[in-house]
Amino acid sequence: MGGVSAGASARLTRGSGTSFYYAFQLLPVAKRRAIYALYSFCRVVDDCVDEEGGGGEAGLDRWLAEVHRCYAGRPETDLGRDLAHALARFPIPRACFEAVVAGCRMDLVPRRYPAWADLRVYCERVASAVGLASIEIFGYRDPRTRDYAVELGLALQLTNILRDVAADGERGRLYVPLEDLALFGVAEEELTAPGRERRPEVGALLAFQAERARDHYARARALLPDEDRRSMLAAEVMGAIYRELLEAIAARGFPLAGPRLALSRPRKAWIALRTVPRVYWRR
């Protein structure tokens, strides 16, 4: 099975351009190493279904088997060894990795989600499960912080969905509930293969999705217990950067064509810096 070369978890994270990188820099070394390994695992299993030659279902099976070996203390890849090191220090539930892989399996074939409840299952697997794993690394005391992680994961994934509507459409994927399309009178093709002219109903539909994301950001913020606020600094930075990305997408009118919208590195760094005092001194 292909792996990640020694020490590559950190390099993969840095080189990916992820907005989360700036949040990870706020962590102590041991936690940062563990979160790099977790993030790298999520990247490689995502690549199994997104990249040509990524391995597909067989690739997912191989990485899930490697996770089980990590819990048994017998990893066979460099990334697996990084994960095993993290698991030796932090109590990440095996179910989190299994959920991420199960979510990626949902992308192996084109799929439609009739209602938000159906899409939520997917989002919880590919995003909330990562959040639940991450808080075990960050450290927390109040069990309610797990609810915070679930809600923040949903908000982040919904933001990603809005950013990638057209790109996902090129892969035959649609992550907007069909009941919402029906509500606004929008055809699938208007999102997956948009033409030059876009009807106002399409913008209204996407704005509705953005409002759902905002609701989950608000829910996450309300659920975070005060005693765990500081330990969740990295998560709060992730949320702040992605919330600003969401508003940038909305300000652009939810574009379905052109370059993938991203915040600049200086802007992400500034968001991270300004989030620190809000987290540490909020009353």
SULUR-V70479 format. One record per run of one state. SS is the DSSP state (2 for helix, 1 for strand, 0 for the rest). FROM is the first residue (numbers start at 1). TO is the last residue. If there is no record, write none. Layout:
ss:SS from:FROM to:TO
ss:SS from:FROM to:TO
This chain:
ss:0 from:1 to:7
ss:2 from:8 to:15
ss:0 from:16 to:20
ss:2 from:21 to:24
ss:0 from:25 to:28
ss:2 from:29 to:50
ss:0 from:51 to:55
ss:2 from:56 to:71
ss:0 from:72 to:77
ss:2 from:78 to:89
ss:0 from:90 to:93
ss:2 from:94 to:105
ss:0 from:106 to:115
ss:2 from:116 to:138
ss:0 from:139 to:143
ss:2 from:144 to:163
ss:0 from:164 to:164
ss:2 from:165 to:170
ss:0 from:171 to:177
ss:2 from:178 to:184
ss:0 from:185 to:188
ss:2 from:189 to:192
ss:0 from:193 to:199
ss:2 from:200 to:223
ss:0 from:224 to:225
ss:2 from:226 to:228
ss:0 from:229 to:232
ss:2 from:233 to:251
ss:0 from:252 to:264
ss:2 from:265 to:280
ss:0 from:281 to:283
